[in-house]
Amino acid sequence: MTLASALTAHDEPLAPNQLASLLRAPAARRSYLCQYVLVLVDGEQVTGGLPLRHFAESPGQAVRWLRRAVRRLAPTLDEHAERLAAEWLDDAAGYHAAVLGLLHGEAILLALPSDGLRLQIEARPVITLTTLAASTTS
């Protein structure tokens, strides 16, 4: 029995221990993993302070996080990569397409090559398990 069916059923009310077990049951929830990673041209990840990860609650939050990361990191890149980053940031239609893409389960990947390195900035939908009790209290 799910919590929704238990709360909408017109049968006998649930005992407190039954309701508590339903509230502790894991529930699938979609969130969006956002990260940036510095990679060598041959594909090997550079060790150090990267990657930086963030879990966003909505596609819009995920794309905004990516855009903040690009704004923060672009000045550290070479001139070509900085120009590519600026073009990506200025693309309003691309912003809306990225939000819709995430909403439909697609990933976003922006790769900015810079002096033998590549900065990969990405967001993708992920399914996480949470408990109903945790999601109702937040």
TORRO-277019 format. One record per residue (C-alpha): residue number from 0; x, y, z. Coordinates in steps of 0.001 Angstrom, whole numbers, plus 500000, padded with zeros to 6 digits. Layout:
<atoms>
{atom NUM,{X,Y,Z}}
...
</atoms>
This chain:
<atoms>
{atom 0,{500000,500000,500000}}
{atom 1,{501348,503434,499126}}
{atom 2,{500915,506552,501209}}
{atom 3,{498689,508118,498547}}
{atom 4,{496372,505119,498425}}
{atom 5,{496338,504902,502228}}
{atom 6,{495351,508540,502590}}
{atom 7,{492663,508402,499894}}
{atom 8,{491185,505028,500835}}
{atom 9,{487845,505068,502604}}
{atom 10,{488565,501983,504655}}
{atom 11,{489419,501794,508295}}
{atom 12,{492010,504369,509369}}
{atom 13,{495607,503214,509528}}
{atom 14,{497138,502374,512853}}
{atom 15,{499904,504814,513850}}
{atom 16,{502642,502219,513287}}
{atom 17,{501326,501507,509757}}
{atom 18,{501348,505206,508857}}
{atom 19,{504846,505615,510313}}
{atom 20,{506180,502726,508208}}
{atom 21,{504661,504262,505073}}
{atom 22,{506288,507607,505854}}
{atom 23,{509699,505921,506216}}
{atom 24,{509367,504009,502942}}
{atom 25,{511778,505147,500229}}
{atom 26,{510289,507118,497369}}
{atom 27,{511948,507915,494043}}
{atom 28,{512540,511573,493348}}
{atom 29,{514160,513264,490377}}
{atom 30,{516904,515737,491032}}
{atom 31,{519656,517094,488815}}
{atom 32,{523355,516402,489304}}
{atom 33,{525443,519401,488289}}
{atom 34,{529221,519294,488209}}
{atom 35,{532344,520576,486598}}
{atom 36,{535480,518583,486035}}
{atom 37,{538896,519532,484659}}
{atom 38,{540101,516884,482195}}
{atom 39,{543358,516484,480287}}
{atom 40,{543009,516376,476500}}
{atom 41,{543522,512575,476567}}
{atom 42,{540470,512245,478827}}
{atom 43,{542166,511724,482192}}
{atom 44,{540642,513721,485044}}
{atom 45,{542933,516228,486714}}
{atom 46,{543156,515675,490450}}
{atom 47,{542814,518547,492840}}
{atom 48,{539913,520677,493958}}
{atom 49,{537667,519524,491116}}
{atom 50,{535053,518163,490510}}
{atom 51,{532591,520354,492266}}
{atom 52,{529121,518808,492508}}
{atom 53,{525710,520134,493340}}
{atom 54,{522245,518551,493371}}
{atom 55,{519545,520883,492063}}
{atom 56,{515842,520373,492701}}
{atom 57,{514642,521591,489290}}
{atom 58,{515949,521956,485731}}
{atom 59,{515938,525748,486079}}
{atom 60,{518058,525597,489231}}
{atom 61,{520470,523205,487510}}
{atom 62,{520988,525477,484501}}
{atom 63,{521410,528530,486748}}
{atom 64,{524076,526638,488731}}
{atom 65,{525882,525776,485476}}
{atom 66,{525731,529393,484327}}
{atom 67,{527180,530637,487644}}
{atom 68,{529985,528075,487352}}
{atom 69,{530767,529183,483786}}
{atom 70,{530798,532871,484808}}
{atom 71,{533131,532097,487709}}
{atom 72,{535520,529864,485728}}
{atom 73,{535601,531584,482305}}
{atom 74,{538136,534262,483297}}
{atom 75,{540624,531521,484241}}
{atom 76,{540517,529986,480742}}
{atom 77,{542363,531012,477601}}
{atom 78,{540865,533607,475249}}
{atom 79,{539189,531096,472912}}
{atom 80,{537504,529153,475725}}
{atom 81,{536456,532376,477425}}
{atom 82,{534813,533509,474163}}
{atom 83,{532977,530162,473846}}
{atom 84,{531779,530515,477434}}
{atom 85,{530515,534048,476757}}
{atom 86,{528612,532852,473671}}
{atom 87,{526996,530074,475696}}
{atom 88,{526016,532512,478438}}
{atom 89,{524514,534954,475915}}
{atom 90,{522374,532292,474192}}
{atom 91,{518874,532880,475629}}
{atom 92,{517274,530274,473355}}
{atom 93,{519922,527772,474423}}
{atom 94,{519108,528457,478061}}
{atom 95,{515453,527555,477527}}
{atom 96,{516384,524522,475421}}
{atom 97,{518696,523303,478213}}
{atom 98,{515941,523613,480822}}
{atom 99,{513478,521746,478583}}
{atom 100,{516086,519110,477759}}
{atom 101,{516704,518389,481436}}
{atom 102,{512979,518281,482032}}
{atom 103,{512727,515593,479326}}
{atom 104,{515592,513545,480757}}
{atom 105,{518465,514788,478575}}
{atom 106,{521886,515759,479892}}
{atom 107,{523706,519026,479259}}
{atom 108,{527429,519017,478571}}
{atom 109,{529558,522060,477872}}
{atom 110,{533224,521339,477125}}
{atom 111,{535590,524296,477061}}
{atom 112,{539095,523467,475750}}
{atom 113,{541868,525569,477257}}
{atom 114,{545649,525088,476979}}
{atom 115,{545746,521275,476811}}
{atom 116,{542929,520935,479300}}
{atom 117,{539184,520725,478938}}
{atom 118,{536730,522087,481447}}
{atom 119,{533608,519905,481356}}
{atom 120,{530487,521420,482857}}
{atom 121,{527447,519179,482962}}
{atom 122,{524026,518583,484412}}
{atom 123,{521911,515466,484182}}
{atom 124,{518747,514159,485754}}
{atom 125,{519186,511500,488408}}
{atom 126,{516706,509524,490429}}
{atom 127,{517368,509630,494138}}
{atom 128,{515678,507761,496918}}
{atom 129,{514266,509807,499707}}
{atom 130,{511700,509215,502383}}
{atom 131,{508307,510831,502315}}
{atom 132,{508809,512004,505873}}
{atom 133,{511985,513863,504898}}
{atom 134,{510359,515489,501888}}
{atom 135,{507324,516661,503877}}
{atom 136,{509443,518341,506535}}
{atom 137,{511670,520306,504159}}
</atoms>
